[in-house]
Amino acid sequence: MLWQLLTSPLDGLLWIAEQIEERATTELEQKENLQKRLTTLQLKFDLGDISEEDFVIQEQEILEAMEVELNEQG
């Protein structure tokens, strides 16, 4: 019982640290995913796999998602 009372604050700090790490990892993965999507889109356009109109629409969607993510971080 005494041991549990003494370690309880430490357990709470560890849980908070794990939550922060998990969120940071998720945000980094999302950012990298958007960058990969943009690169893939550019390659598809360069290879003629998609039209310029489709490229512009999809590029705008990805850039807007990147902007939203930046605004959420700052």
HELIX and SHEET records of a PDB file:
HELIX    1   1 LEU A    2  ASP A   46  1                                  45    
HELIX    2   2 GLU A   52  GLN A   73  1                                  22    
END                                                                             
